[in-house]
Amino acid sequence: MGSEAHKFVLMICGDYVEDYEVMVPFQALQAYGIKVDAVCPGKKAGDKCATAVHDFLGHQLILAGAGILKEKTCTAYPAVKPVIVAAGAVWKDPEPISTCFVDGNLITGAAWPGHPEFISLFVKALGVKVTGSDKRILFLCGDFMEDYEVMVPFQALQALGCSVDAVCPGKNIGDNCPTAIHDFEGDQTYSEKLGHNFSLNANFEDVMVENYDALVIPGGRAPEYLALNEKVLSIVKQFEEKKKLIASICHGQQILAAADILKGKRCTAYPAVKLNVLLSGGEWLEPEPITTCFRDGNLVTAAAWPAHPQFISQIMESLGIKVSF
C-alpha cells in the first residue's frame, strides 16, 4: 500500500445518517489507503452530522429520488421495497439481511450486517486487489465495549477476507454484547451513550491461541471487568509468549496491564489509562493527535476510535495483508 491514495471516494452524509453505515465504510476504506471525502449539504469541513443508532437499516431513497434505479437489480431495507419498486427497480429480497447485490456500477445492501460483503464488493469494483488476508483474528469482547472500536475493525478485517472470531466470557455464539458509544463533545472527558448490540460469532470456551494469528482488544467499559478474568489474562499472555500480534485500543490497555505484558513496551492508550500503563512498566507515548498509533514489536496500540484508519492499517501491515491499486 503506497503512501498516497490512488482511489477517491465521496460519501454523501446528513444528520441522523445511520451510525455504523457511515463510520464503518468511512474508516475501513481509509485504512485500505483510499481517500474518502464526507460531505453534507449546508455544512462545511469540520462541521458534524448527528448519527442515529439503528439495528438493521439501509435505505436507497436517494437513488430512487435521483431516478437511476429503473430496471436495476436492487435491494434495501425491506420497508423501502414499495418505493424501490415504484422507481422501476427489480427488487431482490435481502435474505439473509447481510446479502448484497451488484448490477453494473450499482452495489446495494440492506443494512450494516452486510458491510463485509458490501465493502469487499466496493473495493473490487474500484480495481483494488487484496493479498495475504488468509489470517485468523480473535476479538476479546465484553458488555459495553466501545461501539466503533469493536465493529469498525471487525467488519473492516472481514471485508479484506480475514476470518474473525468475536468471543466474550460467559457467552456463546449468537449471544449479544451491548455496546457503549464514547464521543468527544467538548467536555473534560468522553460522553457515553447506548450503542448497538454486537452479536458474537464464536464461543469463548473454545478459544485456542494456536489457531489465531492476531488478537484485537476493543476499548470502552468492558476492559474494566475483563481485566479481572483469569482466562482472559491467560489468553493475552499466550499471545505475548508466542509473539503473535496484539492490537489494543483505548481502555483495552487495562487488560494488557493486568496481564503484565507491557513492561518495557512503548505504548499509548486513552489518556485516562496512562497510570495503568506506567504502573505496569510500560513506556507511555502521548497520543498527539488522538489519531496517532504506535507499534512496538508485536504490539499495536491506539488511543481511541478516531485512530481506526491508522490502527487497522498497522494491523494489516503487521500481518502482511496488502492492498494494491
ZADO-1210 file (C-alpha; in nm, 4 decimals, padded with zeros to 6 digits):
<atoms>
<atom x="00.0000" y="00.0000" z="00.0000" code="MET" pos="1"/>
<atom x="00.1585" y="00.3271" z="-00.1091" code="GLY" pos="2"/>
<atom x="00.1820" y="00.6465" z="00.0877" code="SER" pos="3"/>
<atom x="-00.0694" y="00.8196" z="-00.1353" code="GLU" pos="4"/>
<atom x="-00.4243" y="00.7125" z="-00.2102" code="ALA" pos="5"/>
<atom x="-00.4858" y="00.6054" z="-00.5688" code="HIS" pos="6"/>
<atom x="-00.8644" y="00.5971" z="-00.5393" code="LYS" pos="7"/>
<atom x="-01.1003" y="00.8683" z="-00.4216" code="PHE" pos="8"/>
<atom x="-01.4476" y="00.8094" z="-00.2762" code="VAL" pos="9"/>
<atom x="-01.7244" y="01.0586" z="-00.1983" code="LEU" pos="10"/>
<atom x="-01.9690" y="00.9880" z="00.0862" code="MET" pos="11"/>
<atom x="-02.2913" y="01.1898" z="00.0957" code="ILE" pos="12"/>
<atom x="-02.3982" y="01.2369" z="00.4572" code="CYS" pos="13"/>
<atom x="-02.6743" y="01.4091" z="00.6504" code="GLY" pos="14"/>
<atom x="-02.7942" y="01.4481" z="01.0061" code="ASP" pos="15"/>
<atom x="-02.9039" y="01.1173" z="01.1583" code="TYR" pos="16"/>
<atom x="-02.7295" y="00.9056" z="00.8990" code="VAL" pos="17"/>
<atom x="-02.7076" y="00.5530" z="01.0452" code="GLU" pos="18"/>
<atom x="-02.4076" y="00.5398" z="01.2750" code="ASP" pos="19"/>
<atom x="-02.2367" y="00.2195" z="01.1554" code="TYR" pos="20"/>
<atom x="-02.3399" y="00.2723" z="00.7946" code="GLU" pos="21"/>
<atom x="-02.1310" y="00.5855" z="00.7687" code="VAL" pos="22"/>
<atom x="-01.8393" y="00.5142" z="01.0042" code="MET" pos="23"/>
<atom x="-01.7512" y="00.1543" z="00.9139" code="VAL" pos="24"/>
<atom x="-01.7007" y="00.2120" z="00.5388" code="PRO" pos="25"/>
<atom x="-01.5558" y="00.5605" z="00.6026" code="PHE" pos="26"/>
<atom x="-01.2763" y="00.4344" z="00.8277" code="GLN" pos="27"/>
<atom x="-01.2299" y="00.0943" z="00.6595" code="ALA" pos="28"/>
<atom x="-01.1698" y="00.2475" z="00.3169" code="LEU" pos="29"/>
<atom x="-00.9223" y="00.4967" z="00.4642" code="GLN" pos="30"/>
<atom x="-00.7396" y="00.2085" z="00.6335" code="ALA" pos="31"/>
<atom x="-00.7033" y="00.0420" z="00.2943" code="TYR" pos="32"/>
<atom x="-00.5356" y="00.3550" z="00.1556" code="GLY" pos="33"/>
<atom x="-00.8384" y="00.5055" z="-00.0190" code="ILE" pos="34"/>
<atom x="-00.9056" y="00.8783" z="00.0225" code="LYS" pos="35"/>
<atom x="-01.2606" y="00.9389" z="00.1446" code="VAL" pos="36"/>
<atom x="-01.4372" y="01.2759" z="00.1482" code="ASP" pos="37"/>
<atom x="-01.7538" y="01.3017" z="00.3589" code="ALA" pos="38"/>
<atom x="-01.9838" y="01.5925" z="00.2726" code="VAL" pos="39"/>
<atom x="-02.3268" y="01.7183" z="00.3770" code="CYS" pos="40"/>
<atom x="-02.5493" y="01.9832" z="00.2143" code="PRO" pos="41"/>
<atom x="-02.5353" y="02.3068" z="00.4126" code="GLY" pos="42"/>
<atom x="-02.2271" y="02.2044" z="00.6116" code="LYS" pos="43"/>
<atom x="-01.8539" y="02.2580" z="00.5748" code="LYS" pos="44"/>
<atom x="-01.5349" y="02.0709" z="00.6573" code="ALA" pos="45"/>
<atom x="-01.5101" y="02.0310" z="01.0329" code="GLY" pos="46"/>
<atom x="-01.8858" y="02.0515" z="01.0911" code="ASP" pos="47"/>
<atom x="-02.0532" y="01.7488" z="01.2457" code="LYS" pos="48"/>
<atom x="-02.3517" y="01.5355" z="01.1493" code="CYS" pos="49"/>
<atom x="-02.5503" y="01.3734" z="01.4267" code="ALA" pos="50"/>
<atom x="-02.5935" y="00.9986" z="01.3713" code="THR" pos="51"/>
<atom x="-02.8679" y="00.7504" z="01.4623" code="ALA" pos="52"/>
<atom x="-02.8148" y="00.4042" z="01.6127" code="VAL" pos="53"/>
<atom x="-03.0423" y="00.1631" z="01.4233" code="HIS" pos="54"/>
<atom x="-03.0399" y="-00.2135" z="01.4344" code="ASP" pos="55"/>
<atom x="-03.0795" y="-00.3232" z="01.0711" code="PHE" pos="56"/>
<atom x="-03.1480" y="-00.0288" z="00.8459" code="LEU" pos="57"/>
<atom x="-03.0418" y="00.0697" z="00.4957" code="GLY" pos="58"/>
<atom x="-03.2356" y="00.2899" z="00.2545" code="HIS" pos="59"/>
<atom x="-03.1970" y="00.3609" z="-00.1187" code="GLN" pos="60"/>
<atom x="-03.4381" y="00.6569" z="-00.1179" code="LEU" pos="61"/>
<atom x="-03.1756" y="00.8940" z="-00.2610" code="ILE" pos="62"/>
<atom x="-03.1191" y="00.6606" z="-00.5563" code="LEU" pos="63"/>
<atom x="-03.4935" y="00.6403" z="-00.6144" code="ALA" pos="64"/>
<atom x="-03.5251" y="01.0173" z="-00.5961" code="GLY" pos="65"/>
<atom x="-03.2395" y="01.0584" z="-00.8424" code="ALA" pos="66"/>
<atom x="-03.4248" y="00.8384" z="-01.0926" code="GLY" pos="67"/>
<atom x="-03.1366" y="00.5957" z="-01.1508" code="ILE" pos="68"/>
<atom x="-03.2990" y="00.2692" z="-01.0392" code="LEU" pos="69"/>
<atom x="-03.5104" y="00.1910" z="-01.3463" code="LYS" pos="70"/>
<atom x="-03.4557" y="-00.1738" z="-01.4453" code="GLU" pos="71"/>
<atom x="-03.1681" y="-00.2018" z="-01.1966" code="LYS" pos="72"/>
<atom x="-03.1439" y="-00.5059" z="-00.9707" code="THR" pos="73"/>
<atom x="-03.1522" y="-00.3663" z="-00.6203" code="CYS" pos="74"/>
<atom x="-03.2079" y="-00.4429" z="-00.2544" code="THR" pos="75"/>
<atom x="-03.2585" y="-00.2241" z="00.0533" code="ALA" pos="76"/>
<atom x="-03.4104" y="-00.2413" z="00.3980" code="TYR" pos="77"/>
<atom x="-03.7407" y="-00.4283" z="00.3358" code="PRO" pos="78"/>
<atom x="-03.9592" y="-00.1349" z="00.4449" code="ALA" pos="79"/>
<atom x="-03.8278" y="00.0610" z="00.1458" code="VAL" pos="80"/>
<atom x="-03.9402" y="-00.2030" z="-00.1084" code="LYS" pos="81"/>
<atom x="-04.2551" y="-00.0159" z="-00.2293" code="PRO" pos="82"/>
<atom x="-04.0505" y="00.2940" z="-00.3151" code="VAL" pos="83"/>
<atom x="-03.7805" y="00.0897" z="-00.4887" code="ILE" pos="84"/>
<atom x="-04.0378" y="-00.0975" z="-00.6991" code="VAL" pos="85"/>
<atom x="-04.2217" y="00.2274" z="-00.7817" code="ALA" pos="86"/>
<atom x="-03.8906" y="00.3692" z="-00.9046" code="ALA" pos="87"/>
<atom x="-03.8759" y="00.0889" z="-01.1627" code="GLY" pos="88"/>
<atom x="-03.6104" y="-00.1289" z="-00.9984" code="ALA" pos="89"/>
<atom x="-03.6025" y="-00.5090" z="-00.9940" code="VAL" pos="90"/>
<atom x="-03.6433" y="-00.5834" z="-00.6245" code="TRP" pos="91"/>
<atom x="-03.4320" y="-00.8526" z="-00.4580" code="LYS" pos="92"/>
<atom x="-03.5160" y="-00.9719" z="-00.1073" code="ASP" pos="93"/>
<atom x="-03.2176" y="-00.9405" z="00.1286" code="PRO" pos="94"/>
<atom x="-03.2220" y="-01.2941" z="00.2645" code="GLU" pos="95"/>
<atom x="-03.0288" y="-01.3042" z="00.4900" code="PRO" pos="96"/>
<atom x="-03.0133" y="-00.9366" z="00.5866" code="ILE" pos="97"/>
<atom x="-02.6387" y="-00.9339" z="00.5097" code="SER" pos="98"/>
<atom x="-02.6971" y="-01.0072" z="00.1383" code="THR" pos="99"/>
<atom x="-02.5718" y="-00.7587" z="-00.1217" code="CYS" pos="100"/>
<atom x="-02.6328" y="-00.7321" z="-00.4962" code="PHE" pos="101"/>
<atom x="-02.4336" y="-00.5941" z="-00.7881" code="VAL" pos="102"/>
<atom x="-02.5848" y="-00.4631" z="-01.1119" code="ASP" pos="103"/>
<atom x="-02.3301" y="-00.2910" z="-01.3322" code="GLY" pos="104"/>
<atom x="-02.1956" y="00.0096" z="-01.1419" code="ASN" pos="105"/>
<atom x="-02.4580" y="-00.0227" z="-00.8664" code="LEU" pos="106"/>
<atom x="-02.3897" y="-00.2092" z="-00.5395" code="ILE" pos="107"/>
<atom x="-02.6721" y="-00.2281" z="-00.2851" code="THR" pos="108"/>
<atom x="-02.7087" y="-00.3748" z="00.0617" code="GLY" pos="109"/>
<atom x="-02.9915" y="-00.3824" z="00.3124" code="ALA" pos="110"/>
<atom x="-02.8237" y="-00.2971" z="00.6406" code="ALA" pos="111"/>
<atom x="-02.4934" y="-00.2730" z="00.8261" code="TRP" pos="112"/>
<atom x="-02.4653" y="-00.6505" z="00.8944" code="PRO" pos="113"/>
<atom x="-02.3849" y="-00.6699" z="00.5214" code="GLY" pos="114"/>
<atom x="-02.0801" y="-00.4416" z="00.5466" code="HIS" pos="115"/>
<atom x="-01.8140" y="-00.7115" z="00.4964" code="PRO" pos="116"/>
<atom x="-01.9627" y="-00.8168" z="00.1615" code="GLU" pos="117"/>
<atom x="-02.0650" y="-00.4609" z="00.0707" code="PHE" pos="118"/>
<atom x="-01.7164" y="-00.3170" z="00.1290" code="ILE" pos="119"/>
<atom x="-01.5486" y="-00.6154" z="-00.0379" code="SER" pos="120"/>
<atom x="-01.7624" y="-00.5721" z="-00.3499" code="LEU" pos="121"/>
<atom x="-01.6992" y="-00.1969" z="-00.3454" code="PHE" pos="122"/>
<atom x="-01.3202" y="-00.2191" z="-00.3352" code="VAL" pos="123"/>
<atom x="-01.3207" y="-00.4873" z="-00.6052" code="LYS" pos="124"/>
<atom x="-01.5284" y="-00.2578" z="-00.8242" code="ALA" pos="125"/>
<atom x="-01.2573" y="00.0057" z="-00.7751" code="LEU" pos="126"/>
<atom x="-00.9968" y="-00.2382" z="-00.9065" code="GLY" pos="127"/>
<atom x="-00.8392" y="-00.2946" z="-00.5654" code="VAL" pos="128"/>
<atom x="-00.6545" y="-00.6232" z="-00.5079" code="LYS" pos="129"/>
<atom x="-00.6043" y="-00.7750" z="-00.1635" code="VAL" pos="130"/>
<atom x="-00.3360" y="-01.0331" z="-00.0830" code="THR" pos="131"/>
<atom x="-00.2243" y="-01.2047" z="00.2368" code="GLY" pos="132"/>
<atom x="-00.5653" y="-01.1861" z="00.4025" code="SER" pos="133"/>
<atom x="-00.5860" y="-01.5571" z="00.4877" code="ASP" pos="134"/>
<atom x="-00.5465" y="-01.4704" z="00.8542" code="LYS" pos="135"/>
<atom x="-00.7491" y="-01.5693" z="01.1580" code="ARG" pos="136"/>
<atom x="-00.8080" y="-01.2987" z="01.4178" code="ILE" pos="137"/>
<atom x="-00.9575" y="-01.3135" z="01.7681" code="LEU" pos="138"/>
<atom x="-01.1545" y="-01.0278" z="01.9260" code="PHE" pos="139"/>
<atom x="-01.1924" y="-01.0241" z="02.3058" code="LEU" pos="140"/>
<atom x="-01.5295" y="-00.8649" z="02.3723" code="CYS" pos="141"/>
<atom x="-01.7405" y="-00.7715" z="02.6717" code="GLY" pos="142"/>
<atom x="-02.0556" y="-00.5844" z="02.7677" code="ASP" pos="143"/>
<atom x="-02.0363" y="-00.2121" z="02.6951" code="PHE" pos="144"/>
<atom x="-01.7169" y="-00.2260" z="02.4951" code="MET" pos="145"/>
<atom x="-01.6944" y="00.0833" z="02.2737" code="GLU" pos="146"/>
<atom x="-01.9330" y="00.0628" z="01.9780" code="ASP" pos="147"/>
<atom x="-01.6989" y="00.1718" z="01.6965" code="TYR" pos="148"/>
<atom x="-01.3925" y="00.0081" z="01.8480" code="GLU" pos="149"/>
<atom x="-01.5367" y="-00.3364" z="01.8034" code="VAL" pos="150"/>
<atom x="-01.7450" y="-00.3081" z="01.4851" code="MET" pos="151"/>
<atom x="-01.5194" y="-00.0975" z="01.2614" code="VAL" pos="152"/>
<atom x="-01.2079" y="-00.3208" z="01.2800" code="PRO" pos="153"/>
<atom x="-01.4230" y="-00.6359" z="01.2985" code="PHE" pos="154"/>
<atom x="-01.6024" y="-00.5648" z="00.9700" code="GLN" pos="155"/>
<atom x="-01.3040" y="-00.3954" z="00.8024" code="ALA" pos="156"/>
<atom x="-01.0915" y="-00.7074" z="00.8527" code="LEU" pos="157"/>
<atom x="-01.3739" y="-00.9382" z="00.7427" code="GLN" pos="158"/>
<atom x="-01.4146" y="-00.7318" z="00.4258" code="ALA" pos="159"/>
<atom x="-01.0495" y="-00.7994" z="00.3421" code="LEU" pos="160"/>
<atom x="-01.1137" y="-01.1739" z="00.3656" code="GLY" pos="161"/>
<atom x="-00.9841" y="-01.2415" z="00.7172" code="CYS" pos="162"/>
<atom x="-01.1583" y="-01.4932" z="00.9408" code="SER" pos="163"/>
<atom x="-01.2572" y="-01.3015" z="01.2541" code="VAL" pos="164"/>
<atom x="-01.3918" y="-01.4595" z="01.5734" code="ASP" pos="165"/>
<atom x="-01.5534" y="-01.2446" z="01.8432" code="ALA" pos="166"/>
<atom x="-01.5854" y="-01.4031" z="02.1886" code="VAL" pos="167"/>
<atom x="-01.6911" y="-01.2971" z="02.5375" code="CYS" pos="168"/>
<atom x="-01.6512" y="-01.4785" z="02.8708" code="PRO" pos="169"/>
<atom x="-01.9756" y="-01.6400" z="02.9804" code="GLY" pos="170"/>
<atom x="-02.1396" y="-01.6035" z="02.6385" code="LYS" pos="171"/>
<atom x="-02.1753" y="-01.8187" z="02.3272" code="ASN" pos="172"/>
<atom x="-02.2250" y="-01.7896" z="01.9519" code="ILE" pos="173"/>
<atom x="-02.5280" y="-01.5756" z="01.8751" code="GLY" pos="174"/>
<atom x="-02.5342" y="-01.4009" z="02.2116" code="ASP" pos="175"/>
<atom x="-02.5182" y="-01.0214" z="02.2115" code="ASN" pos="176"/>
<atom x="-02.2935" y="-00.7762" z="02.3890" code="CYS" pos="177"/>
<atom x="-02.4441" y="-00.4289" z="02.4358" code="PRO" pos="178"/>
<atom x="-02.2014" y="-00.1541" z="02.3392" code="THR" pos="179"/>
<atom x="-02.1307" y="00.1990" z="02.4607" code="ALA" pos="180"/>
<atom x="-02.0777" y="00.4992" z="02.2334" code="ILE" pos="181"/>
<atom x="-01.7947" y="00.7181" z="02.3615" code="HIS" pos="182"/>
<atom x="-01.7770" y="01.0562" z="02.1923" code="ASP" pos="183"/>
<atom x="-01.5698" y="01.3709" z="02.2240" code="PHE" pos="184"/>
<atom x="-01.8115" y="01.6611" z="02.2565" code="GLU" pos="185"/>
<atom x="-01.6082" y="01.9298" z="02.4299" code="GLY" pos="186"/>
<atom x="-01.6389" y="01.8019" z="02.7865" code="ASP" pos="187"/>
<atom x="-01.3452" y="01.7191" z="03.0131" code="GLN" pos="188"/>
<atom x="-01.3843" y="01.3525" z="02.9260" code="THR" pos="189"/>
<atom x="-01.5797" y="01.1476" z="02.6721" code="TYR" pos="190"/>
<atom x="-01.9583" y="01.1250" z="02.6831" code="SER" pos="191"/>
<atom x="-02.1279" y="00.7856" z="02.6956" code="GLU" pos="192"/>
<atom x="-02.4457" y="00.6692" z="02.5213" code="LYS" pos="193"/>
<atom x="-02.6033" y="00.3315" z="02.4491" code="LEU" pos="194"/>
<atom x="-02.4784" y="00.1815" z="02.1223" code="GLY" pos="195"/>
<atom x="-02.5712" y="-00.1152" z="01.9039" code="HIS" pos="196"/>
<atom x="-02.5945" y="-00.4757" z="02.0142" code="ASN" pos="197"/>
<atom x="-02.2930" y="-00.6718" z="01.8898" code="PHE" pos="198"/>
<atom x="-02.3503" y="-01.0365" z="01.8005" code="SER" pos="199"/>
<atom x="-02.0786" y="-01.2860" z="01.8964" code="LEU" pos="200"/>
<atom x="-01.9782" y="-01.5444" z="01.6365" code="ASN" pos="201"/>
<atom x="-01.7643" y="-01.7842" z="01.8416" code="ALA" pos="202"/>
<atom x="-01.7517" y="-01.9436" z="02.1883" code="ASN" pos="203"/>
<atom x="-01.5087" y="-01.8120" z="02.4488" code="PHE" pos="204"/>
<atom x="-01.4553" y="-02.1585" z="02.5977" code="GLU" pos="205"/>
<atom x="-01.3423" y="-02.2922" z="02.2589" code="ASP" pos="206"/>
<atom x="-01.0585" y="-02.0423" z="02.2130" code="VAL" pos="207"/>
<atom x="-00.7200" y="-02.1980" z="02.1321" code="MET" pos="208"/>
<atom x="-00.4499" y="-01.9363" z="02.0855" code="VAL" pos="209"/>
<atom x="-00.2540" y="-02.1511" z="01.8405" code="GLU" pos="210"/>
<atom x="-00.5432" y="-02.1218" z="01.5946" code="ASN" pos="211"/>
<atom x="-00.5081" y="-01.7434" z="01.5615" code="TYR" pos="212"/>
<atom x="-00.2631" y="-01.5014" z="01.4021" code="ASP" pos="213"/>
<atom x="-00.3662" y="-01.1929" z="01.5992" code="ALA" pos="214"/>
<atom x="-00.5625" y="-01.0628" z="01.8956" code="LEU" pos="215"/>
<atom x="-00.7694" y="-00.7411" z="01.8949" code="VAL" pos="216"/>
<atom x="-00.8942" y="-00.5831" z="02.2182" code="ILE" pos="217"/>
<atom x="-01.1582" y="-00.3068" z="02.1863" code="PRO" pos="218"/>
<atom x="-01.1851" y="-00.0335" z="02.4480" code="GLY" pos="219"/>
<atom x="-01.4897" y="00.1037" z="02.6261" code="GLY" pos="220"/>
<atom x="-01.6159" y="-00.0108" z="02.9648" code="ARG" pos="221"/>
<atom x="-01.5654" y="-00.3862" z="02.9152" code="ALA" pos="222"/>
<atom x="-01.1886" y="-00.3896" z="02.9872" code="PRO" pos="223"/>
<atom x="-01.2616" y="-00.2720" z="03.3431" code="GLU" pos="224"/>
<atom x="-01.4053" y="-00.6131" z="03.4310" code="TYR" pos="225"/>
<atom x="-01.2379" y="-00.8307" z="03.1670" code="LEU" pos="226"/>
<atom x="-00.9053" y="-00.7367" z="03.3278" code="ALA" pos="227"/>
<atom x="-01.0217" y="-00.9345" z="03.6335" code="LEU" pos="228"/>
<atom x="-01.0907" y="-01.2549" z="03.4363" code="ASN" pos="229"/>
<atom x="-00.8035" y="-01.5012" z="03.4731" code="GLU" pos="230"/>
<atom x="-00.8770" y="-01.6848" z="03.1479" code="LYS" pos="231"/>
<atom x="-00.8817" y="-01.3551" z="02.9565" code="VAL" pos="232"/>
<atom x="-00.5412" y="-01.2726" z="03.1048" code="LEU" pos="233"/>
<atom x="-00.4129" y="-01.6205" z="03.0206" code="SER" pos="234"/>
<atom x="-00.5157" y="-01.5781" z="02.6564" code="ILE" pos="235"/>
<atom x="-00.3378" y="-01.2416" z="02.6352" code="VAL" pos="236"/>
<atom x="-00.0238" y="-01.3848" z="02.7951" code="LYS" pos="237"/>
<atom x="-00.0193" y="-01.6750" z="02.5481" code="GLN" pos="238"/>
<atom x="-00.0384" y="-01.4358" z="02.2520" code="PHE" pos="239"/>
<atom x="00.2534" y="-01.2430" z="02.4005" code="GLU" pos="240"/>
<atom x="00.4586" y="-01.5565" z="02.4728" code="GLU" pos="241"/>
<atom x="00.4137" y="-01.6707" z="02.1117" code="LYS" pos="242"/>
<atom x="00.4895" y="-01.3156" z="01.9865" code="LYS" pos="243"/>
<atom x="00.1652" y="-01.3059" z="01.7932" code="LYS" pos="244"/>
<atom x="00.0193" y="-00.9678" z="01.7059" code="LEU" pos="245"/>
<atom x="-00.1751" y="-00.7943" z="01.9835" code="ILE" pos="246"/>
<atom x="-00.3685" y="-00.4821" z="01.8792" code="ALA" pos="247"/>
<atom x="-00.5383" y="-00.2907" z="02.1591" code="SER" pos="248"/>
<atom x="-00.7200" y="00.0408" z="02.1589" code="ILE" pos="249"/>
<atom x="-00.8409" y="00.2939" z="02.4165" code="CYS" pos="250"/>
<atom x="-00.9175" y="00.1240" z="02.7510" code="HIS" pos="251"/>
<atom x="-00.8163" y="-00.2164" z="02.6133" code="GLY" pos="252"/>
<atom x="-00.4692" y="-00.1489" z="02.7552" code="GLN" pos="253"/>
<atom x="-00.6173" y="-00.2023" z="03.1026" code="GLN" pos="254"/>
<atom x="-00.6242" y="-00.5713" z="03.0114" code="ILE" pos="255"/>
<atom x="-00.2656" y="-00.5619" z="02.8824" code="LEU" pos="256"/>
<atom x="-00.1524" y="-00.4003" z="03.2074" code="ALA" pos="257"/>
<atom x="-00.3362" y="-00.6609" z="03.4159" code="ALA" pos="258"/>
<atom x="-00.1774" y="-00.9369" z="03.2065" code="ALA" pos="259"/>
<atom x="00.1639" y="-00.7876" z="03.2891" code="ASP" pos="260"/>
<atom x="00.2860" y="-00.7782" z="02.9289" code="ILE" pos="261"/>
<atom x="00.3651" y="-00.4059" z="02.8993" code="LEU" pos="262"/>
<atom x="00.6960" y="-00.3978" z="03.0843" code="LYS" pos="263"/>
<atom x="00.9496" y="-00.2191" z="02.8638" code="GLY" pos="264"/>
<atom x="00.6942" y="-00.1746" z="02.5841" code="LYS" pos="265"/>
<atom x="00.6287" y="00.1581" z="02.4135" code="ARG" pos="266"/>
<atom x="00.2551" y="00.2074" z="02.4374" code="CYS" pos="267"/>
<atom x="-00.0307" y="00.4545" z="02.4131" code="THR" pos="268"/>
<atom x="-00.3946" y="00.4378" z="02.5234" code="ALA" pos="269"/>
<atom x="-00.6797" y="00.6682" z="02.6110" code="TYR" pos="270"/>
<atom x="-00.5082" y="00.9279" z="02.8347" code="PRO" pos="271"/>
<atom x="-00.7076" y="00.8215" z="03.1433" code="ALA" pos="272"/>
<atom x="-00.5328" y="00.4816" z="03.1188" code="VAL" pos="273"/>
<atom x="-00.1829" y="00.6366" z="03.1360" code="LYS" pos="274"/>
<atom x="-00.1380" y="00.5393" z="03.5004" code="LEU" pos="275"/>
<atom x="-00.2176" y="00.1729" z="03.4244" code="ASN" pos="276"/>
<atom x="00.0485" y="00.1726" z="03.1531" code="VAL" pos="277"/>
<atom x="00.3140" y="00.3372" z="03.3715" code="LEU" pos="278"/>
<atom x="00.2486" y="00.1245" z="03.6824" code="LEU" pos="279"/>
<atom x="00.2747" y="-00.1927" z="03.4724" code="SER" pos="280"/>
<atom x="00.6173" y="-00.0887" z="03.3453" code="GLY" pos="281"/>
<atom x="00.5195" y="00.0400" z="03.0041" code="GLY" pos="282"/>
<atom x="00.6770" y="00.3429" z="02.8371" code="GLU" pos="283"/>
<atom x="00.3970" y="00.5955" z="02.7856" code="TRP" pos="284"/>
<atom x="00.3625" y="00.7618" z="02.4448" code="LEU" pos="285"/>
<atom x="00.1348" y="01.0635" z="02.4163" code="GLU" pos="286"/>
<atom x="-00.1416" y="01.0169" z="02.1559" code="PRO" pos="287"/>
<atom x="-00.0989" y="01.3554" z="01.9911" code="GLU" pos="288"/>
<atom x="-00.3086" y="01.3886" z="01.7873" code="PRO" pos="289"/>
<atom x="-00.5701" y="01.1399" z="01.9078" code="ILE" pos="290"/>
<atom x="-00.5470" y="00.9622" z="01.5695" code="THR" pos="291"/>
<atom x="-00.1892" y="00.8507" z="01.6396" code="THR" pos="292"/>
<atom x="-00.0997" y="00.4814" z="01.6705" code="CYS" pos="293"/>
<atom x="00.2211" y="00.3145" z="01.7806" code="PHE" pos="294"/>
<atom x="00.3824" y="-00.0207" z="01.7114" code="ARG" pos="295"/>
<atom x="00.6421" y="-00.1881" z="01.9304" code="ASP" pos="296"/>
<atom x="00.7316" y="-00.5351" z="01.8095" code="GLY" pos="297"/>
<atom x="00.4160" y="-00.7461" z="01.8150" code="ASN" pos="298"/>
<atom x="00.2148" y="-00.4745" z="01.9949" code="LEU" pos="299"/>
<atom x="-00.0031" y="-00.2137" z="01.8193" code="VAL" pos="300"/>
<atom x="-00.1792" y="00.0431" z="02.0384" code="THR" pos="301"/>
<atom x="-00.4093" y="00.3384" z="01.9775" code="ALA" pos="302"/>
<atom x="-00.5926" y="00.5873" z="02.1989" code="ALA" pos="303"/>
<atom x="-00.9460" y="00.5941" z="02.0579" code="ALA" pos="304"/>
<atom x="-01.1671" y="00.5235" z="01.7562" code="TRP" pos="305"/>
<atom x="-01.0617" y="00.8346" z="01.5568" code="PRO" pos="306"/>
<atom x="-00.7347" y="00.6423" z="01.5082" code="ALA" pos="307"/>
<atom x="-00.9032" y="00.3497" z="01.3327" code="HIS" pos="308"/>
<atom x="-00.7663" y="00.4152" z="00.9812" code="PRO" pos="309"/>
<atom x="-00.4072" y="00.4015" z="01.1112" code="GLN" pos="310"/>
<atom x="-00.4867" y="00.1286" z="01.3670" code="PHE" pos="311"/>
<atom x="-00.6372" y="-00.1056" z="01.1070" code="ILE" pos="312"/>
<atom x="-00.3643" y="-00.0192" z="00.8570" code="SER" pos="313"/>
<atom x="-00.0978" y="-00.1170" z="01.1120" code="GLN" pos="314"/>
<atom x="-00.2776" y="-00.4450" z="01.1835" code="ILE" pos="315"/>
<atom x="-00.2769" y="-00.5138" z="00.8093" code="MET" pos="316"/>
<atom x="00.0920" y="-00.4288" z="00.7754" code="GLU" pos="317"/>
<atom x="00.1862" y="-00.6421" z="01.0764" code="SER" pos="318"/>
<atom x="00.0007" y="-00.9420" z="00.9312" code="LEU" pos="319"/>
<atom x="00.1331" y="-00.8973" z="00.5781" code="GLY" pos="320"/>
<atom x="-00.2042" y="-00.8015" z="00.4319" code="ILE" pos="321"/>
<atom x="-00.1505" y="-00.5844" z="00.1249" code="LYS" pos="322"/>
<atom x="-00.3876" y="-00.3683" z="-00.0760" code="VAL" pos="323"/>
<atom x="-00.2840" y="-00.2673" z="-00.4274" code="SER" pos="324"/>
<atom x="-00.4486" y="-00.0454" z="-00.6868" code="PHE" pos="325"/>
</atoms>
